[in-house]
Amino acid sequence: MFDEPYSMQFKDRTDAGRQLARRLMLYRDENPVVLALPRGGVPVGFEIAQALDAPLDVVAVRKIGAPLQPELGVGAVVDGVSPEVVLDQRIMREIGVTEYDLREQIDMELAEIRRRETLYRGDRPPPRVRDCTVIVVDDGIATGSSVRAVLRALRRADPRRIVLAVPVGPPESIESLRPEADEVVCLVQPPWFRAVGQFYESFEQLEDREVIELLTKANMQRPAARVQEIGV
């Protein structure tokens, strides 16, 4: 039974975002860009962007499921000029699949990423990240494969600094991600981690409509000069 003080650490994603924002205020003067993983990372990122007076956008990433076992994640993919695919070679060896076997699944996930980016962003161009401080946000980390793909894709865009900020994640996953970012901020690292949702009193599934509303609200008054092409 999980009875440590880590349980129910956050009231909801808004509360988690506000707690994270307090730890991230030192980056406010760097004019950061906040990139959230949809859907759950967006309300967390919204609070951070508001506190830091920063633009908010999404960086879409999709899990790659194993053939015939879609619930078993073997990696993740992020779209871009050159899509970034991160695969778990250990799991792939265990189930006997190769990257070639996953090609159709990867293409399907890339198509879904592009659909979601169009849905969320519309005609608004994504923010520029080159030479910027980029804060990557999610509502929590389990294995870290999706976030790892995002961080590697962003690194190719030559930002000045990449900060990974999450409310909660298991220690081993957080440690494995430190080489991928310049800074990692994680409020809670429970040793008996089961799922992200166990640390929230309210962890409801977000709808696309809610994501769009938050992105619109966050950016409706942003200066046009801050909204330029992303380099991912």
Residue pairs with C-beta under 8 A, 6 or more apart in sequence:
2 192
2 194
2 198
4 190
4 192
6 168
6 188
6 190
6 192
6 199
7 198
7 199
8 198
8 199
8 200
8 201
9 167
9 168
9 187
9 188
9 199
9 200
10 16
10 19
10 167
10 168
10 199
10 200
10 201
11 200
11 201
11 202
12 43
12 200
12 201
12 202
12 203
13 40
13 43
13 44
13 139
13 200
13 203
14 43
14 44
14 46
14 47
16 44
16 47
16 139
16 167
16 168
16 187
16 200
17 43
17 44
17 45
17 46
17 47
17 48
17 137
18 47
18 51
19 167
19 187
20 44
20 47
20 48
20 137
20 165
20 166
20 167
20 185
20 187
21 47
21 48
21 50
21 51
21 52
22 51
23 165
23 185
23 187
24 48
24 51
24 52
24 135
24 163
24 165
24 185
25 51
25 52
27 52
27 133
27 135
27 163
28 51
28 52
28 53
28 54
30 133
30 160
30 161
31 54
31 132
31 133
31 226
32 52
32 54
32 132
32 133
32 134
32 135
32 163
33 54
33 55
33 57
33 127
33 128
33 129
33 132
33 133
33 134
33 135
34 45
34 48
34 49
34 52
34 54
34 55
34 56
34 57
34 135
34 137
35 45
35 56
35 57
35 58
35 59
35 127
35 129
35 134
35 135
35 136
35 137
35 150
35 154
36 42
36 44
36 45
36 46
36 56
36 57
36 58
36 59
36 136
36 137
36 138
37 58
37 59
37 60
37 61
37 136
37 137
37 138
37 146
37 147
37 150
38 58
38 60
38 116
38 120
38 206
38 211
39 205
39 206
39 207
39 208
39 210
39 211
40 138
40 139
40 140
40 196
40 206
41 58
41 137
41 138
41 139
42 56
42 58
42 206
42 210
42 211
42 214
42 215
43 139
43 206
43 210
43 214
44 137
44 138
44 139
44 167
45 56
45 135
45 137
46 56
46 214
46 217
46 218
48 54
48 135
48 137
48 165
49 55
49 56
49 218
50 218
52 135
54 135
55 127
55 218
55 219
55 222
55 226
55 227
56 214
56 215
56 218
56 219
57 121
57 126
57 127
57 215
57 219
57 230
58 116
58 117
58 120
58 121
58 211
58 215
59 78
59 136
59 150
59 153
59 154
59 232
60 78
60 79
60 113
60 116
60 117
60 120
61 76
61 77
61 78
61 113
61 146
61 147
61 149
61 150
62 76
62 77
62 109
62 110
62 112
62 113
62 146
63 73
63 75
63 76
63 109
63 145
63 146
64 73
64 74
64 75
64 76
64 77
64 85
64 87
64 102
64 105
64 106
64 109
65 71
65 72
65 73
65 74
65 105
66 72
66 73
66 74
66 91
66 95
66 97
67 97
67 101
67 102
67 105
69 95
72 91
72 95
73 88
73 143
73 145
74 87
74 88
74 91
74 92
74 95
74 97
74 102
75 85
75 86
75 87
75 88
75 102
75 145
75 149
76 85
76 86
76 145
76 146
76 148
76 149
77 83
77 84
77 85
77 86
77 106
77 109
77 110
77 113
77 149
78 84
78 113
78 149
78 150
78 152
78 153
78 232
79 110
79 113
79 114
79 117
79 232
80 153
80 156
80 232
81 232
82 156
83 106
83 110
83 153
84 149
84 150
84 152
84 153
84 156
85 99
85 106
85 149
86 145
86 148
86 149
86 152
87 99
87 102
88 145
92 98
92 99
116 208
119 208
119 212
120 208
120 211
120 212
120 215
121 215
124 219
124 227
125 227
125 228
125 229
125 230
126 227
126 229
126 230
127 226
127 227
127 228
127 230
128 226
128 227
128 228
128 229
128 230
128 231
129 154
129 157
129 159
129 230
129 231
129 232
130 157
130 158
130 159
130 231
131 158
131 159
131 160
132 159
132 160
133 159
133 160
133 161
133 163
134 154
134 159
134 161
134 162
134 163
135 163
135 165
136 147
136 150
136 151
136 154
136 162
136 163
136 164
136 165
136 181
137 165
137 166
138 146
138 147
138 166
139 166
139 167
139 196
139 200
139 203
140 166
140 167
140 168
140 169
140 196
140 199
141 147
141 166
141 168
141 169
141 170
141 173
141 174
141 177
141 186
141 196
142 169
142 170
142 173
142 193
142 195
142 196
143 173
144 169
144 173
144 174
144 176
144 177
147 164
147 166
147 177
147 180
148 176
148 177
148 180
151 162
151 164
151 177
151 180
151 181
152 180
153 232
154 162
154 232
155 162
155 180
156 231
156 232
157 230
157 231
157 232
158 231
159 231
161 182
161 183
162 180
162 181
162 182
162 183
163 181
163 182
163 183
163 184
163 185
164 177
164 180
164 181
164 183
164 184
164 185
164 186
165 184
165 185
165 186
166 174
166 185
166 186
166 187
167 186
167 187
167 188
167 199
168 186
168 187
168 188
168 189
168 190
168 193
168 196
168 199
169 186
169 188
169 189
169 193
169 196
170 189
170 190
170 191
170 193
171 189
171 191
174 184
174 186
174 189
177 184
178 184
188 199
190 199
196 203
197 203
219 227
